[in-house]
Amino acid sequence: MSKASGKHAPVSAKPAGRGVKDIGAARLAALNAGDPATTLTECLAVDFAALMHAAAPRVGAQAVAAMRAEAAAGISRRMALAARILLDRLGPGALAELQAHGSDTVRGWACFMVGALPGLSVQARLDLIRPLADDAHFGVREWAWLAVRPQLAAELDTSVKRLRPWTNDPSERVRRFASESLRPRGVWCAHIAALKADPAIALPLLEPLRADPAAYVQDSVANWLNDASKDQPDWVREVCARWLAGQPAVPTERICKRALRSIGA
């Protein structure tokens, strides 16, 4: 099992070039013991029951068996189930330990624990998820916004207000979270009906990122607008026309080109 640590080497979502079945037995065993995944394929290959037994044996055999029984379920469902098991068996006090674990999947479980904690204000939940939103591992950063998105969407106006300072954060990962977490359609998640109907609600987040220097953030903003174009194409055209007026920055041009890819200017 990997030693728990608060620092993790940067990992990128590089193409695997192979399927789960092609991962060798030794590498799979290492992933299930707590080694970080290096590709999306490795993320999807992790045996949650085996990893839970290795990373949090205190949950007990019954909890591990419950995790094993859901092995065929979708990964988002299994992430949420693991978080509920960990909260039920270990309590919220285990969050710090799990978010410092060497396994990106375990840190992903910590993300979903933050999402599942009851009675938190938007600000308190964002404070807890921020270190995970800024994680060095691509997978943890995706789990971070997915895990708290339902709670943010349920208090949309407050969430936009509380995320606004994140658009000025020195970390491009945190800035990207501000956009990605509230995409109208998103990936592997439920749509946000209010933003599909009125995407202008999120302009306080999009406007500060319109010329962001990081491609990671640019892609998120462009995808946000492309999502919105599926329901409000004229609004997206108007936003891009306004952003492109005069002498737009190169990042703005890139964002708008990608934003309009489904509908044209």
C-alpha positions in Angstrom: 0.0 0.0 0.0 1.2 3.5 -0.8 2.2 5.6 2.1 -0.3 8.3 2.8 1.0 11.8 2.0 -0.2 15.3 1.6 1.9 15.7 -1.5 1.5 13.8 -4.7 3.4 13.8 -8.0 1.6 15.5 -10.9 -0.2 13.0 -13.1 -1.8 13.7 -16.4 -4.7 12.1 -18.2 -2.4 10.7 -21.0 -3.8 8.2 -23.4 -3.5 4.6 -22.3 -3.4 2.9 -25.7 -4.9 -0.2 -24.1 -7.9 -1.6 -22.3 -8.4 -2.7 -18.7 -7.8 -6.3 -19.7 -4.4 -5.4 -20.9 -3.2 -4.2 -17.5 -0.8 -6.7 -16.0 -1.5 -8.6 -12.8 1.3 -6.9 -10.9 0.3 -3.4 -11.9 -3.4 -4.2 -11.1 -2.4 -5.5 -7.7 -0.4 -2.3 -7.1 -3.4 -0.1 -8.0 -5.6 -2.1 -5.7 -3.1 -1.7 -2.9 -3.0 2.1 -3.3 -0.7 3.1 -6.1 -1.9 6.1 -8.1 -3.3 5.5 -11.5 -1.5 7.1 -14.4 -4.2 6.9 -17.1 -8.0 6.9 -17.2 -7.9 3.2 -18.1 -6.0 2.5 -14.8 -8.5 4.6 -12.9 -11.4 2.5 -14.3 -9.5 -0.8 -13.5 -9.3 -0.3 -9.8 -11.1 -2.9 -7.7 -12.9 -0.7 -5.1 -13.4 -3.5 -2.6 -9.7 -4.6 -2.6 -8.6 -0.9 -2.4 -11.0 -0.2 0.5 -9.7 -3.2 2.4 -6.1 -2.0 1.9 -6.7 1.7 2.5 -9.3 1.6 5.2 -9.4 -1.8 6.8 -11.3 -0.4 9.8 -14.5 -0.3 7.8 -14.8 -4.1 8.3 -15.5 -7.1 6.1 -19.2 -6.4 5.7 -18.6 -3.0 4.2 -16.0 -4.4 1.8 -18.5 -7.0 0.8 -21.1 -4.4 0.1 -18.6 -2.6 -2.1 -17.8 -5.8 -3.9 -21.5 -6.5 -4.6 -21.6 -3.2 -6.6 -18.6 -4.0 -8.7 -20.6 -3.9 -11.9 -22.2 -0.6 -11.3 -21.1 2.6 -13.0 -18.0 4.3 -11.5 -19.8 7.4 -10.3 -22.3 5.3 -8.4 -19.5 3.3 -6.9 -17.6 6.4 -5.9 -20.6 7.7 -4.1 -21.3 4.4 -2.4 -17.7 4.1 -1.2 -18.0 7.6 0.3 -21.2 6.7 2.2 -19.6 3.6 3.5 -16.6 5.5 4.8 -18.7 8.2 6.4 -20.9 5.6 8.0 -18.1 3.5 9.3 -15.3 6.0 10.0 -17.2 9.3 10.4 -16.2 12.8 9.0 -13.1 12.7 11.1 -11.5 10.3 8.6 -11.7 12.9 5.7 -8.3 14.4 6.3 -6.6 11.0 6.4 -8.3 9.9 3.2 -7.6 13.1 1.2 -3.9 12.7 2.0 -3.8 9.1 0.8 -1.4 8.2 -2.1 -4.2 6.6 -4.2 -6.1 9.0 -6.4 -9.2 6.8 -6.1 -9.1 7.1 -2.3 -8.8 10.9 -2.6 -11.7 10.7 -5.0 -13.7 9.0 -2.2 -12.8 11.9 0.0 -14.3 14.2 -2.6 -17.6 12.3 -2.5 -17.5 12.4 1.3 -17.4 16.2 1.1 -20.3 16.1 -1.2 -22.3 13.7 1.1 -21.7 15.6 4.4 -25.0 17.0 5.6 -25.8 20.5 6.7 -22.9 22.3 5.2 -23.2 25.8 3.7 -22.0 26.3 0.2 -18.9 28.2 1.5 -18.0 25.4 4.0 -18.3 22.7 1.3 -16.2 24.7 -1.1 -13.6 25.2 1.7 -13.4 21.5 2.2 -13.2 20.6 -1.5 -10.7 23.2 -2.5 -7.5 21.2 -1.8 -9.0 18.3 -3.8 -10.0 20.7 -6.6 -6.3 21.7 -6.7 -5.0 18.1 -6.6 -2.1 17.2 -8.8 -3.9 14.2 -10.2 -6.3 14.7 -13.1 -8.8 12.1 -11.7 -9.1 13.7 -8.3 -9.8 17.1 -9.9 -12.7 15.6 -11.9 -14.1 13.8 -8.9 -13.9 17.1 -6.9 -16.4 19.0 -9.0 -18.6 16.0 -9.8 -18.9 15.2 -6.0 -20.2 18.6 -5.0 -22.0 19.7 -8.2 -25.5 18.6 -7.0 -25.1 20.7 -3.8 -23.8 23.7 -5.8 -26.6 23.4 -8.3 -29.2 23.3 -5.5 -28.1 26.7 -4.3 -27.1 28.2 -7.7 -27.1 31.9 -7.0 -25.1 31.4 -3.8 -22.7 29.0 -5.5 -21.9 31.5 -8.3 -21.3 34.2 -5.7 -19.0 32.0 -3.6 -17.1 30.7 -6.6 -16.5 34.2 -8.1 -13.2 34.6 -6.1 -12.0 31.3 -7.4 -11.8 32.8 -10.9 -8.8 35.0 -9.7 -7.0 32.2 -7.9 -3.3 31.7 -8.7 -3.9 28.0 -9.4 -5.3 27.3 -12.9 -6.9 24.1 -11.4 -9.0 26.2 -9.0 -9.9 28.6 -11.7 -11.0 25.7 -13.9 -13.1 24.3 -11.1 -15.1 27.6 -11.0 -16.2 27.0 -14.6 -16.3 23.2 -14.8 -18.4 22.6 -11.7 -21.4 24.4 -13.1 -21.4 23.6 -16.8 -25.0 23.5 -18.0 -24.7 19.9 -19.3 -21.3 18.6 -18.1 -20.0 15.1 -18.4 -21.0 12.1 -16.3 -23.5 14.2 -14.4 -27.1 15.6 -14.4 -27.8 18.7 -16.3 -28.6 22.0 -14.6 -31.9 23.1 -15.9 -31.7 26.6 -14.6 -28.4 27.2 -16.5 -29.8 25.6 -19.7 -32.7 28.0 -19.5 -30.7 31.1 -18.5 -27.0 30.7 -18.9 -26.4 34.4 -18.1 -26.7 33.4 -14.4 -23.1 32.2 -14.7 -21.6 35.2 -16.4 -19.9 36.4 -13.1 -17.8 33.2 -13.4 -17.3 33.2 -17.2 -16.4 36.9 -17.7 -13.2 36.9 -15.5 -12.0 33.8 -17.4 -12.6 35.0 -20.9 -8.8 35.6 -21.5 -7.4 33.2 -19.0 -3.8 32.3 -20.0 -4.1 28.5 -19.2 -5.4 26.2 -21.9 -6.9 24.0 -19.1 -9.2 26.9 -18.1 -9.8 28.0 -21.7 -11.1 24.5 -22.6 -13.5 24.5 -19.7 -14.9 28.0 -20.5 -15.3 27.0 -24.2 -17.0 23.7 -23.2 -19.3 25.7 -20.8 -20.4 27.9 -23.7 -20.7 25.0 -26.1 -23.0 23.3 -23.6 -25.1 26.4 -23.4 -25.2 26.6 -27.3 -27.2 23.4 -27.4 -30.2 25.3 -25.7 -29.4 29.0 -26.1 -27.3 29.3 -29.4 -28.2 33.0 -29.9 -27.0 33.9 -26.4 -23.7 32.1 -27.0 -23.2 33.9 -30.3 -23.9 37.3 -28.6 -21.4 36.6 -25.8 -18.7 35.6 -28.2 -19.4 38.6 -30.5 -19.0 40.9 -27.5 -15.8 39.2 -26.3 -14.3 39.3 -29.8 -15.1 43.0 -30.4 -12.1 45.3 -30.8 -8.7 43.5 -30.3 -9.5 40.4 -28.3 -6.7 38.5 -26.6 -5.5 35.3 -28.2 -7.0 33.1 -25.4 -10.4 34.8 -26.0 -10.2 34.0 -29.7 -9.4 30.3 -28.9 -12.3 30.1 -26.3 -14.8 31.5 -28.8 -13.7 29.4 -31.7 -14.2 26.3 -29.5 -17.4 27.6 -28.0 -19.0 28.0 -31.4 -17.9 24.7 -32.9 -21.4 23.2 -32.8 -23.3 26.2 -34.1 -21.0 28.5 -36.0 -20.7 32.3 -35.6 
